[in-house]
C-alpha cells in the first residue's frame, strides 16, 4: 500500500511513519513544515517526504491523494491554550483545511483514516464515553475552548454522511491523551505552550512551580504512543473490513489519574535522574484559576474515560503499557536519550 501522511513530523505522524517503515512493506508519502522528528525515516527508500505546507502546496497534496491508497490527515492545532488564544487559526487549519482533504478523498474514491478527538465528547455526563451512544456536549459560545471540539465533531459528522450517502471509505479514531517521546518541546517555557505532560516535565526540569488549573482534580486516561500506533496499524490493515466506516476510541481506561496525581507521579520519577533532582525539590504545586491560566474562554472537563469494547472486538486491540512504564520511557527519551 501507499500511505499518505499529512503532518508526518507531528507526534502521531512521526511515530506512525517509523512503525510503518519497520513493521510493514508499505510506502509512505509525507509532508510537513519540519522534519526534526523524522530522522529514522528520511533514509528509507520507502519514505517520500516533502517539506511544505498543505495549505500552500495544494497541487502536491492532490497528486499524492490520487497516488495513495490510504490518506491520514494528521495536521491540526491540538494545544488547549491555542483554542482560547487563537480560535480562528484552530478553525482554519483543523476544520477548513481538513474539509478540503476529505472532499478530495470523496472525489477520488480514496480511503481516509481521520483523527477525531476525545474532546468531541465534551462535558458528556457518561462515566464512560461510548462511540455509538454517548451524547456530545459542549459549552456556550463564549467558551472558545470548544472550537476545537466542535470543529472535529462536525468533520466527524461530514465524514459519516459522505460514507453513508456517497460511499466514502473511512475510519475515525479518537485518541485519549496519547503521550510518549516526541510529544512536545519540553523546553518551551510558555505556560500552556504544550500539552499537560510535557508542560509539567519542563516545569520540573527548570525548578518551576507546577500550575494546577482548578486544583488539578480533573481526571484523564493516558495512553502510551506505542499502544496507539498498534491500533492505527490495525486500522490501516483493515483485515476483513474490520475498520470500514467505524469509529474507535483508542485509550487506556485502566490508567485514569488526576492531573494532580500525574504531577506527583512525575515528581517522584524525575527525582531518580540525579542531574535534575535539585530542581525537582524546588517545585511546588500551585492551584490556579482556569481563567487566569488559559483565559476567560476556557472551560474544563472533570472526567474523560473511553469505552474500548469496539477496538477490542473489531481490531483485537488492547492497551498493554501502564502509565508508570510509559512515563519512564518518555522521561528516558527526554532526559537520558543514550538509553533509548
Secondary structure, 3 states (H helix, E strand, C coil): CEEEEECCCCHHHHHHHHHHHHHCCCEEEEEECCCCCCCCCCCCCCEEEEECCCCCCHHHHHHHHHHCCEEEECCCCCCHHHHHHCHHHHHHHHHHHHHHHHHHHHHCCCEEEEECCHHHHECCCCCCECCCCCCCECCCCCCCCHHHHHHHHHHHHHHHHHHHHHCCCEEEEEECCEECCCCCCCCCCCCCCCCHHHHHHHHHHHCCCEEEEHHHCCEEECEEHHHHHHHHHHHHHCHHHCCCCEEEEECCCCCEEEHHHHHHHHHHHHCCCHHHHHHHHHCCEEEECHHHHCCCCCCCCCCCCECCHHHHHHHCCCCCCCHHHHHHHHHHHHHCHHHC
